[in-house]
């Protein structure tokens, strides 16, 4: 059975993403050579440039993939609970725990902010993890589990705190201590009742 051109392109692109991700996670952005990624993926350097224009283009695609997976990981952790409050706690914990994942740590937390720039990195975060956080906070406010308040500034405060803490964990901070601090912070939001 013959493989169509579009199937071959998709296969080539995916092979480059897999190998690029492996190398970016293991070696860090600055130590990866696109030609070596292409060779290890079994494709030509020209094919790599055709799909991604540059090493930065491949990295950008890998970051988007890792960020999307992180958002899904957070959502999956939250969905394990029916209780809205426990959903928030589980999602936040999953986000912080991701700082110990080697690919998330190196690609998303250490390299992406400097390679892509702060604005692009934040836009990716807002499109996935911060969006889930905002939705969770809106549901909690509507259910009066947290005080009725503008959700956007609260989302930014919590997202910023968790991003900074995830960076801290990625650089060797104690995940258990971070989780305890997160629980104390979140408890302050919970309305009595």
N, C-alpha and C positions, 0 to 999 in steps of 0.2 A: 504494500500500500504506500503510495507516494505521499510525502509530506508537502503541504501547500506552502507557498512563500510566506503567508501570514503566520502560519504555525511555526515555520523556521525562524522568522523574526522574533516571535514571542518566546521561543525556546532560547534563542541567543540572548535576548534581553534578560530573561530570567536567570540564565547561567551567569551573566555578568553581575547581576544584582546579588546572587548568592555568594559568588566568590568575592565581590567587592565588600559585602557585609562582613564576611569572615575575616578578610584582611584588615578592614578599617577597625573592627573590634579588637583584633589581636595586636596590630602594629600601630594604630593611630594614623590619622589622615596624612600627616607629613612624611610618613615612612612608606606609604603605598605608591607604587608605580603602576600607572594604568596599563602599560604594555605587559607587565607581569600578571596583572589581573586577567587580561585578555588571554594570555598564554595558558594560565592555569584553568581558565574556563573553556579552553579548547576552541577559541575563536581568534580571528586576526585582530591586530591593533586597529586596523581600519574599521572593522565591525564595531569595536568598542566606541570609537569616535563617531561613527554613524548613529549609534543609539544614544550617546550621552554627551557629545561635543568635547568633553574634557573630564579630567579626574573630578573636578568640582561638580560637574553635572551628574556623574555617577554617585558621588557622595550625597548630593542633594536628593536624589531618588532613594538612596538607602536611608537617609534621615527620615524622609516622608514615610517610608515603609515601617521603620522602627517606631516612629511617633504614632502612626495609626495602630500598630500592634499594642503599644502602651495604652492608648485610649481604650482599645477593646479589652485589654487585661483589667483595667480599672472598672469598666462597665460590667464585665463578667463577675468580678469580685463583689460589686455592689448588688448585682442581681441574685446573689445567693441568699439574700434576705428579703423578707416581705416588709419589715419595719423600715420606714424612711430614714430614721436616725441611724440605724445599723447599716443601712446602705451607704450613707455618707461616710461613716467611720471606716467601713470595709474598703470603699473606693479610695479614700485618702491613704489608708495603710498600704494598699496595693501600689499606689503611686510611689510612696516612699520606698517600699521594698524593691521597686524596680531599680533603684540606685545601686543595688548590689549585683544586678545582672550585668555581666561583662560587656555585652553589646550595647545596652542602654547606657551604661556608665561611660564607656569610651566614645561611642558615636554621638549619642544624644546630649549627654551632659558635659563632657569635657571638650570634644572637638566642634560640635555643631555651632555653639554660640560664637566661637572665634572664626570658624571657616565661613559660615553663612552670614554672620553678622547678627547682632541682637534683634533687629526688627524682623528679619525673616524667621529666625528661630522662634520668636514670640508668636508670630502668625501661625506657625505650625502647631505650637502648643495650644493656642486659642482655638484652633480648628478641631482639636481632639480632646485632650484632657480638660482644658478649661471649660469647654462647652459642656462636658458631662458634669463638672462641678457646678456650673451655673444652673443647669437643669435641676440638679439635686437641691440646691439652695432655694430655688423658686418653689419646688414642691414642699420643702420644709416650712417655708414662710407661709404658703397657702394653708398648710395643715396646722399652723400656729405652734409648731414644734420649736421654731426659732422666732424671735421677734419680727414682726412685719417691718420691713425696711427695704431700701433700695438694694437690689441683689447685685448689680454690677460692681459697686465698690467693694462689697463683701467678697465677691468672687475674686476680684483682683488682689485683695489683701491675702486671702487664703492661698490662692494660686501662687502668688509671689513668695509667701512663706514656705510653701511646700516645694517650690522650685529651688529656692535657696537651700532648703534642708536636703533635698535630693542631691544637689551639688556637693553639699558638705559630706553626705554619706559616700558619694562617689569618690571623694578625696580621702576616705578613710574614717569618716565619722561613725559613731556607734548607732546602728539602726535601731537597737532596742531603746536607747535613750531618746532617739528621735520620735519613736512611736509613743513613748510615755509623754513627751512634751506635746505631741499632737493631740493625744487624748485630753490633756489638761486644757489645751487651747479650745478644742471643740466643746468641751463641757461648759465653758464660759458662754457659748452661744445658745445652749439649750435653755428654753424657758421653763421656769418651775411649773410643775403641774402634774 
